[in-house]
Amino acid sequence: MKAYLDIETDRKGNICVIGIFIEHNGFVQLHGEDITTDNLEMIMRKAKTVVTFYGDSFDLPVIKRYFNLDLKVTHHSLDLFKVKKGLGIKGGLKELEKMFGIKRKTEGINGYKAMLLWERYIRKGKIDALNLLLEYNKEDVLNLISLESCLASLENNRHD
């Protein structure tokens, strides 16, 4: 079973949101005090593979540092950034989404703006900022499913 994962961090590199979609189990998000080693381990226990975009370089090392939990040891890692690079495709997640026609409601938000949304929520209690951040993270996670499919199709065509 696969777990599609994306994290958001604050300016200090602390994890503020973890979004995970597990096949046949659905989507779950942890934020704030819900982000614990026990909660993450419990969710990830159901999966054998963790699918990310640039996760081998960012998400998974941050999780390892934050929780002392090495998902690259406990799970197979499928980093779609490496897959697209192997196919000779340039661009980040948002560019690939546009290239493959993968839609998102949170158009225009990026990692930096996500940090600002978290700060607005923490410093000013703005629930709308938190909700937008959670929606952004959810789209990052769920769009990995479509992106994986698109890249797999390209890989298959290349081997035909």
C-alpha atoms as an extended CHARMM CRD file, in Angstrom:
* protein
*
       160  EXT
         1         1  MET       CA              0.0000000000        0.0000000000        0.0000000000  PROA      1               0.0000000000
         2         2  LYS       CA              1.1810000000        3.5350000000       -0.7620000000  PROA      2               0.0000000000
         3         3  ALA       CA              1.1610000000        6.6560000000        1.3900000000  PROA      3               0.0000000000
         4         4  TYR       CA              1.2710000000        9.9670000000       -0.5000000000  PROA      4               0.0000000000
         5         5  LEU       CA              2.8800000000       12.5080000000        1.8170000000  PROA      5               0.0000000000
         6         6  ASP       CA              3.6550000000       16.2210000000        1.9370000000  PROA      6               0.0000000000
         7         7  ILE       CA              4.7170000000       18.4620000000        4.7990000000  PROA      7               0.0000000000
         8         8  GLU       CA              4.6000000000       22.1950000000        5.3890000000  PROA      8               0.0000000000
         9         9  THR       CA              7.1190000000       23.9100000000        7.6370000000  PROA      9               0.0000000000
        10        10  ASP       CA              7.4380000000       27.2460000000        9.3600000000  PROA      10              0.0000000000
        11        11  ARG       CA             10.3650000000       29.5990000000        8.7570000000  PROA      11              0.0000000000
        12        12  LYS       CA             12.4330000000       27.7850000000       11.3910000000  PROA      12              0.0000000000
        13        13  GLY       CA             11.9810000000       24.4490000000        9.6320000000  PROA      13              0.0000000000
        14        14  ASN       CA              9.5270000000       23.0530000000       12.1690000000  PROA      14              0.0000000000
        15        15  ILE       CA              6.7480000000       20.9160000000       10.7200000000  PROA      15              0.0000000000
        16        16  CYS       CA              3.3750000000       22.6500000000       10.9770000000  PROA      16              0.0000000000
        17        17  VAL       CA              1.2660000000       20.4020000000        8.6990000000  PROA      17              0.0000000000
        18        18  ILE       CA              1.5820000000       16.8140000000        7.5100000000  PROA      18              0.0000000000
        19        19  GLY       CA             -0.8290000000       15.5910000000        4.8590000000  PROA      19              0.0000000000
        20        20  ILE       CA             -1.0440000000       11.8820000000        4.0370000000  PROA      20              0.0000000000
        21        21  PHE       CA             -3.2850000000        9.9290000000        1.6840000000  PROA      21              0.0000000000
        22        22  ILE       CA             -3.2260000000        6.1680000000        2.2090000000  PROA      22              0.0000000000
        23        23  GLU       CA             -4.7250000000        3.9830000000       -0.5040000000  PROA      23              0.0000000000
        24        24  HSD       CA             -8.0300000000        2.4600000000        0.6750000000  PROA      24              0.0000000000
        25        25  ASN       CA             -7.9010000000        4.4890000000        3.9250000000  PROA      25              0.0000000000
        26        26  GLY       CA             -8.2530000000        8.0670000000        2.6890000000  PROA      26              0.0000000000
        27        27  PHE       CA             -6.7070000000       11.4100000000        3.5430000000  PROA      27              0.0000000000
        28        28  VAL       CA             -5.5540000000       12.5610000000        6.9560000000  PROA      28              0.0000000000
        29        29  GLN       CA             -3.8640000000       15.7590000000        8.1070000000  PROA      29              0.0000000000
        30        30  LEU       CA             -1.9440000000       16.5230000000       11.2360000000  PROA      30              0.0000000000
        31        31  HSD       CA             -1.2470000000       20.0840000000       12.3260000000  PROA      31              0.0000000000
        32        32  GLY       CA             -0.1020000000       21.8370000000       15.4480000000  PROA      32              0.0000000000
        33        33  GLU       CA             -0.1850000000       19.6330000000       18.5470000000  PROA      33              0.0000000000
        34        34  ASP       CA             -1.5410000000       16.6650000000       16.5580000000  PROA      34              0.0000000000
        35        35  ILE       CA              1.9040000000       16.3020000000       14.9670000000  PROA      35              0.0000000000
        36        36  THR       CA              3.4720000000       13.5950000000       17.1050000000  PROA      36              0.0000000000
        37        37  THR       CA              5.7310000000       10.6360000000       16.4340000000  PROA      37              0.0000000000
        38        38  ASP       CA              3.0170000000        8.2600000000       17.6420000000  PROA      38              0.0000000000
        39        39  ASN       CA              0.3740000000        9.7360000000       15.3210000000  PROA      39              0.0000000000
        40        40  LEU       CA              2.6980000000        9.6670000000       12.3120000000  PROA      40              0.0000000000
        41        41  GLU       CA              3.8600000000        6.1090000000       13.0070000000  PROA      41              0.0000000000
        42        42  MET       CA              0.2780000000        4.9270000000       13.4630000000  PROA      42              0.0000000000
        43        43  ILE       CA             -0.7700000000        6.4060000000       10.1050000000  PROA      43              0.0000000000
        44        44  MET       CA              2.3250000000        5.2690000000        8.2130000000  PROA      44              0.0000000000
        45        45  ARG       CA              2.1620000000        1.7350000000        9.6340000000  PROA      45              0.0000000000
        46        46  LYS       CA             -0.5040000000        0.9540000000        7.0240000000  PROA      46              0.0000000000
        47        47  ALA       CA              1.8060000000        1.7220000000        4.0820000000  PROA      47              0.0000000000
        48        48  LYS       CA              4.8230000000        0.0390000000        2.5170000000  PROA      48              0.0000000000
        49        49  THR       CA              5.7620000000        2.8700000000        0.1230000000  PROA      49              0.0000000000
        50        50  VAL       CA              5.8880000000        6.6150000000        0.7450000000  PROA      50              0.0000000000
        51        51  VAL       CA              5.3250000000        8.7620000000       -2.3640000000  PROA      51              0.0000000000
        52        52  THR       CA              6.5410000000       12.3650000000       -2.3250000000  PROA      52              0.0000000000
        53        53  PHE       CA              7.7450000000       15.1310000000       -4.5950000000  PROA      53              0.0000000000
        54        54  TYR       CA             11.3030000000       16.1050000000       -3.6220000000  PROA      54              0.0000000000
        55        55  GLY       CA             10.6890000000       14.1630000000       -0.4210000000  PROA      55              0.0000000000
        56        56  ASP       CA             14.0370000000       12.3610000000       -0.3820000000  PROA      56              0.0000000000
        57        57  SER       CA             15.7190000000       15.7680000000       -0.1500000000  PROA      57              0.0000000000
        58        58  PHE       CA             13.1900000000       17.7120000000        1.9550000000  PROA      58              0.0000000000
        59        59  ASP       CA             10.1470000000       16.0450000000        3.5370000000  PROA      59              0.0000000000
        60        60  LEU       CA             11.7750000000       12.8150000000        4.7020000000  PROA      60              0.0000000000
        61        61  PRO       CA             14.9700000000       14.4010000000        6.1490000000  PROA      61              0.0000000000
        62        62  VAL       CA             12.8350000000       16.9810000000        7.9970000000  PROA      62              0.0000000000
        63        63  ILE       CA             10.6340000000       14.1940000000        9.3910000000  PROA      63              0.0000000000
        64        64  LYS       CA             13.7610000000       12.2800000000       10.4230000000  PROA      64              0.0000000000
        65        65  ARG       CA             15.1790000000       15.3310000000       12.2110000000  PROA      65              0.0000000000
        66        66  TYR       CA             11.8480000000       16.3350000000       13.7790000000  PROA      66              0.0000000000
        67        67  PHE       CA             10.7160000000       12.8640000000       14.9550000000  PROA      67              0.0000000000
        68        68  ASN       CA             13.8930000000       10.7740000000       14.8300000000  PROA      68              0.0000000000
        69        69  LEU       CA             11.8570000000        8.6120000000       12.4380000000  PROA      69              0.0000000000
        70        70  ASP       CA             13.5550000000        7.5210000000        9.2120000000  PROA      70              0.0000000000
        71        71  LEU       CA             10.7770000000        6.7120000000        6.7400000000  PROA      71              0.0000000000
        72        72  LYS       CA             13.4040000000        5.8240000000        4.1240000000  PROA      72              0.0000000000
        73        73  VAL       CA             14.4130000000        2.8900000000        6.3390000000  PROA      73              0.0000000000
        74        74  THR       CA             10.9110000000        1.7660000000        7.3250000000  PROA      74              0.0000000000
        75        75  HSD       CA              9.3290000000        2.3110000000        3.8820000000  PROA      75              0.0000000000
        76        76  HSD       CA             10.2270000000        2.1850000000        0.2220000000  PROA      76              0.0000000000
        77        77  SER       CA             10.5480000000        5.7730000000       -1.0300000000  PROA      77              0.0000000000
        78        78  LEU       CA              9.1730000000        6.8500000000       -4.3940000000  PROA      78              0.0000000000
        79        79  ASP       CA             10.2500000000       10.4410000000       -5.0030000000  PROA      79              0.0000000000
        80        80  LEU       CA              8.4070000000       11.7300000000       -8.0730000000  PROA      80              0.0000000000
        81        81  PHE       CA             10.9850000000       14.5050000000       -8.4320000000  PROA      81              0.0000000000
        82        82  LYS       CA             13.5680000000       11.8230000000       -9.2330000000  PROA      82              0.0000000000
        83        83  VAL       CA             11.1550000000       10.0800000000      -11.5980000000  PROA      83              0.0000000000
        84        84  LYS       CA             10.5050000000       13.2560000000      -13.6140000000  PROA      84              0.0000000000
        85        85  LYS       CA             14.2040000000       14.0510000000      -13.6360000000  PROA      85              0.0000000000
        86        86  GLY       CA             14.9230000000       10.5620000000      -14.9840000000  PROA      86              0.0000000000
        87        87  LEU       CA             12.4440000000       11.2710000000      -17.7760000000  PROA      87              0.0000000000
        88        88  GLY       CA             14.2890000000       14.4920000000      -18.6320000000  PROA      88              0.0000000000
        89        89  ILE       CA             11.4160000000       16.7240000000      -17.5000000000  PROA      89              0.0000000000
        90        90  LYS       CA             12.2180000000       20.0750000000      -15.9270000000  PROA      90              0.0000000000
        91        91  GLY       CA             10.1530000000       22.0620000000      -13.4260000000  PROA      91              0.0000000000
        92        92  GLY       CA              8.7070000000       21.8730000000       -9.9600000000  PROA      92              0.0000000000
        93        93  LEU       CA              5.4440000000       20.3660000000       -8.7620000000  PROA      93              0.0000000000
        94        94  LYS       CA              3.2530000000       23.3140000000       -9.7850000000  PROA      94              0.0000000000
        95        95  GLU       CA              4.8020000000       23.4560000000      -13.2720000000  PROA      95              0.0000000000
        96        96  LEU       CA              4.2410000000       19.7310000000      -13.7600000000  PROA      96              0.0000000000
        97        97  GLU       CA              0.6400000000       20.0530000000      -12.6270000000  PROA      97              0.0000000000
        98        98  LYS       CA              0.0830000000       22.6710000000      -15.3340000000  PROA      98              0.0000000000
        99        99  MET       CA              1.9280000000       20.5690000000      -17.9160000000  PROA      99              0.0000000000
       100       100  PHE       CA             -0.2920000000       17.5470000000      -17.2150000000  PROA      100             0.0000000000
       101       101  GLY       CA             -3.5390000000       19.4970000000      -16.6860000000  PROA      101             0.0000000000
       102       102  ILE       CA             -3.7760000000       18.6950000000      -12.9650000000  PROA      102             0.0000000000
       103       103  LYS       CA             -6.0380000000       21.3220000000      -11.3880000000  PROA      103             0.0000000000
       104       104  ARG       CA             -5.8260000000       23.0240000000       -8.0130000000  PROA      104             0.0000000000
       105       105  LYS       CA             -8.0480000000       25.5210000000       -6.1900000000  PROA      105             0.0000000000
       106       106  THR       CA             -5.0870000000       27.0690000000       -4.3660000000  PROA      106             0.0000000000
       107       107  GLU       CA             -3.4180000000       28.4010000000       -7.5190000000  PROA      107             0.0000000000
       108       108  GLY       CA             -0.7070000000       30.9430000000       -6.6990000000  PROA      108             0.0000000000
       109       109  ILE       CA              0.2100000000       29.5910000000       -3.2720000000  PROA      109             0.0000000000
       110       110  ASN       CA              3.7100000000       28.1940000000       -2.8700000000  PROA      110             0.0000000000
       111       111  GLY       CA              5.8730000000       26.9780000000        0.0140000000  PROA      111             0.0000000000
       112       112  TYR       CA              6.7950000000       30.5050000000        1.1020000000  PROA      112             0.0000000000
       113       113  LYS       CA              3.1880000000       31.6940000000        1.0940000000  PROA      113             0.0000000000
       114       114  ALA       CA              2.2750000000       28.5310000000        3.0290000000  PROA      114             0.0000000000
       115       115  MET       CA              4.6990000000       29.6490000000        5.7610000000  PROA      115             0.0000000000
       116       116  LEU       CA              3.0240000000       33.0560000000        5.8580000000  PROA      116             0.0000000000
       117       117  LEU       CA             -0.4180000000       31.4400000000        6.1880000000  PROA      117             0.0000000000
       118       118  TRP       CA              0.8080000000       29.4100000000        9.1720000000  PROA      118             0.0000000000
       119       119  GLU       CA              2.2140000000       32.5700000000       10.7690000000  PROA      119             0.0000000000
       120       120  ARG       CA             -1.1130000000       34.4030000000       10.2840000000  PROA      120             0.0000000000
       121       121  TYR       CA             -2.8710000000       31.5180000000       11.9830000000  PROA      121             0.0000000000
       122       122  ILE       CA             -0.3960000000       31.2340000000       14.8870000000  PROA      122             0.0000000000
       123       123  ARG       CA              0.1190000000       34.9600000000       15.5240000000  PROA      123             0.0000000000
       124       124  LYS       CA             -3.3470000000       36.3190000000       14.7630000000  PROA      124             0.0000000000
       125       125  GLY       CA             -5.5950000000       33.2810000000       15.1520000000  PROA      125             0.0000000000
       126       126  LYS       CA             -6.8340000000       33.5790000000       11.5600000000  PROA      126             0.0000000000
       127       127  ILE       CA             -8.7830000000       30.3590000000       10.9430000000  PROA      127             0.0000000000
       128       128  ASP       CA             -9.2070000000       31.2630000000        7.2630000000  PROA      128             0.0000000000
       129       129  ALA       CA             -5.4010000000       31.2400000000        6.9050000000  PROA      129             0.0000000000
       130       130  LEU       CA             -5.2210000000       27.7870000000        8.5050000000  PROA      130             0.0000000000
       131       131  ASN       CA             -8.0230000000       26.4740000000        6.2880000000  PROA      131             0.0000000000
       132       132  LEU       CA             -6.3010000000       27.7610000000        3.1460000000  PROA      132             0.0000000000
       133       133  LEU       CA             -2.9930000000       26.2260000000        4.2550000000  PROA      133             0.0000000000
       134       134  LEU       CA             -4.6950000000       22.8840000000        4.9140000000  PROA      134             0.0000000000
       135       135  GLU       CA             -6.3950000000       23.0010000000        1.4990000000  PROA      135             0.0000000000
       136       136  TYR       CA             -3.0520000000       23.8050000000       -0.1630000000  PROA      136             0.0000000000
       137       137  ASN       CA             -1.3780000000       20.8800000000        1.5940000000  PROA      137             0.0000000000
       138       138  LYS       CA             -4.2670000000       18.5550000000        0.7160000000  PROA      138             0.0000000000
       139       139  GLU       CA             -3.9700000000       19.4860000000       -2.9600000000  PROA      139             0.0000000000
       140       140  ASP       CA             -0.1950000000       18.9320000000       -2.8330000000  PROA      140             0.0000000000
       141       141  VAL       CA             -0.8170000000       15.4320000000       -1.4800000000  PROA      141             0.0000000000
       142       142  LEU       CA             -3.7540000000       14.3980000000       -3.6690000000  PROA      142             0.0000000000
       143       143  ASN       CA             -2.1350000000       15.7960000000       -6.8200000000  PROA      143             0.0000000000
       144       144  LEU       CA              0.7730000000       13.4030000000       -6.2550000000  PROA      144             0.0000000000
       145       145  ILE       CA             -1.5960000000       10.5670000000       -7.1810000000  PROA      145             0.0000000000
       146       146  SER       CA             -2.3800000000       12.1010000000      -10.5740000000  PROA      146             0.0000000000
       147       147  LEU       CA              1.2370000000       13.0950000000      -11.1410000000  PROA      147             0.0000000000
       148       148  GLU       CA              2.4420000000        9.5720000000      -10.3970000000  PROA      148             0.0000000000
       149       149  SER       CA             -0.0200000000        8.2280000000      -12.9740000000  PROA      149             0.0000000000
       150       150  CYS       CA              1.0770000000       10.7540000000      -15.6140000000  PROA      150             0.0000000000
       151       151  LEU       CA              4.7590000000       10.0100000000      -15.0660000000  PROA      151             0.0000000000
       152       152  ALA       CA              4.1380000000        6.2400000000      -15.1050000000  PROA      152             0.0000000000
       153       153  SER       CA              2.4030000000        6.6190000000      -18.4850000000  PROA      153             0.0000000000
       154       154  LEU       CA              5.4140000000        8.4760000000      -19.8540000000  PROA      154             0.0000000000
       155       155  GLU       CA              7.7640000000        5.8110000000      -18.4910000000  PROA      155             0.0000000000
       156       156  ASN       CA              5.6710000000        3.0490000000      -20.0370000000  PROA      156             0.0000000000
       157       157  ASN       CA              5.6060000000        4.8270000000      -23.4230000000  PROA      157             0.0000000000
       158       158  ARG       CA              9.3680000000        5.2150000000      -23.2700000000  PROA      158             0.0000000000
       159       159  HSD       CA              9.8500000000        1.4680000000      -22.7940000000  PROA      159             0.0000000000
       160       160  ASP       CA              7.4310000000        0.4410000000      -25.5720000000  PROA      160             0.0000000000
